[in-house]
Amino acid sequence: MKKEIPMFATSGRTAPKMRHNRRANAAHGNHFCDRDRMRDCVPLARVEQGKTVKLVCLDAGRHLASRLAALGMFPGAEVEVIQNSNHGPVIISLTGTRFVLGRGEAGKIYVKYTS
């Protein structure tokens, strides 16, 4: 029998057992995406260097979505691609601050070109 680890050292309460349900987790993963929004979108990883794009949606899990939200990347944000050599990281500028995203992260961010 496994010993339960107390959640709080001072109380007798224990951490709840986690249930892994892929269908439920998938529903929480796509925070901003739906098929109508993604119609004319491209992944940020495919945007050429020097182009300015508008963030449309994220096809990301909770961890990446919260990280991007902390950086200020919300739908409607204007992003300029500083460097994208089609391999390695993508360097972007958002509100005058440069950020480095891995290629996998950039592939989960869908954008539209601004005119």
C-alpha positions as CSV (number, residue, x, y, z in Angstrom):
1,M,0.0,0.0,0.0
2,K,1.3,3.4,-1.0
3,K,1.8,6.0,1.7
4,E,-0.1,9.3,0.8
5,I,2.1,12.4,1.0
6,P,0.5,15.3,2.9
7,M,-0.3,18.3,0.8
8,F,0.3,20.7,3.7
9,A,2.8,19.8,6.3
10,T,0.7,21.3,9.2
11,S,-2.6,19.8,8.2
12,G,-3.7,16.2,7.8
13,R,-5.2,16.8,4.3
14,T,-3.6,14.8,1.5
15,A,-3.3,15.7,-2.2
16,P,-6.2,14.4,-4.3
17,K,-5.5,11.6,-6.7
18,M,-5.1,12.8,-10.2
19,R,-7.2,11.3,-13.0
20,H,-5.7,11.3,-16.4
21,N,-8.4,11.8,-19.0
22,R,-7.0,12.7,-22.5
23,R,-10.4,13.8,-23.8
24,A,-10.9,16.2,-20.9
25,N,-7.3,17.5,-21.1
26,A,-7.6,18.0,-24.9
27,A,-10.7,20.2,-24.3
28,H,-8.6,22.4,-21.9
29,G,-5.6,22.5,-24.2
30,N,-7.1,24.6,-27.1
31,H,-7.7,27.8,-25.2
32,F,-8.2,30.0,-28.2
33,C,-8.5,27.9,-31.3
34,D,-11.6,26.8,-33.3
35,R,-11.9,25.9,-36.9
36,D,-13.5,29.1,-38.0
37,R,-10.6,31.2,-36.7
38,M,-7.9,29.0,-38.2
39,R,-9.3,29.2,-41.7
40,D,-6.7,31.7,-43.1
41,C,-4.0,31.2,-40.5
42,V,-0.4,30.0,-40.8
43,P,1.9,28.8,-37.9
44,L,4.3,31.4,-36.7
45,A,7.1,29.0,-37.5
46,R,6.4,29.5,-41.2
47,V,6.4,33.3,-41.2
48,E,9.3,35.0,-43.1
49,Q,11.8,37.2,-41.3
50,G,10.8,40.9,-41.2
51,K,7.0,40.3,-41.5
52,T,4.4,41.6,-39.0
53,V,1.6,39.3,-38.2
54,K,-1.5,39.3,-35.9
55,L,-1.9,36.5,-33.4
56,V,-5.2,34.6,-34.0
57,C,-5.1,31.5,-31.8
58,L,-3.0,29.1,-29.8
59,D,-3.1,25.3,-30.3
60,A,-1.2,24.7,-27.1
61,G,-1.4,23.0,-23.8
62,R,-1.9,24.7,-20.4
63,H,1.8,25.2,-19.7
64,L,2.7,26.8,-23.0
65,A,-0.6,28.8,-23.1
66,S,0.1,30.3,-19.7
67,R,3.8,31.0,-20.6
68,L,2.7,32.9,-23.7
69,A,0.0,34.7,-21.8
70,A,2.6,35.9,-19.3
71,L,4.6,37.2,-22.2
72,G,1.6,39.2,-23.4
73,M,0.7,37.0,-26.4
74,F,-3.1,37.1,-26.6
75,P,-5.3,36.9,-29.7
76,G,-5.1,40.2,-31.6
77,A,-1.5,41.0,-30.5
78,E,0.8,42.3,-33.3
79,V,4.1,40.3,-33.5
80,E,7.1,41.1,-35.7
81,V,9.3,38.2,-36.8
82,I,12.9,39.4,-36.2
83,Q,14.7,36.1,-37.2
84,N,13.4,32.9,-38.7
85,S,15.9,30.8,-40.7
86,N,13.5,27.8,-41.0
87,H,15.6,25.8,-38.5
88,G,16.3,26.6,-34.9
89,P,14.5,29.2,-32.7
90,V,12.3,32.0,-33.9
91,I,13.0,35.5,-32.6
92,I,10.0,37.8,-32.4
93,S,9.3,41.3,-31.1
94,L,6.2,42.0,-29.1
95,T,5.5,45.5,-27.8
96,G,9.2,46.4,-28.4
97,T,10.5,43.4,-26.4
98,R,12.3,40.5,-28.1
99,F,11.4,36.9,-27.3
100,V,12.9,33.6,-28.4
101,L,10.5,30.8,-29.1
102,G,11.5,27.2,-30.0
103,R,10.4,25.9,-33.4
104,G,7.8,23.6,-31.7
105,E,6.3,26.4,-29.7
106,A,6.2,28.7,-32.8
107,G,4.4,25.9,-34.7
108,K,1.5,26.0,-32.2
109,I,0.9,29.7,-32.6
110,Y,-1.4,30.6,-35.5
111,V,-1.2,34.0,-37.1
112,K,-2.6,36.1,-40.0
113,Y,-0.6,38.5,-42.1
114,T,-1.5,42.1,-41.6
115,S,-2.1,43.9,-44.9
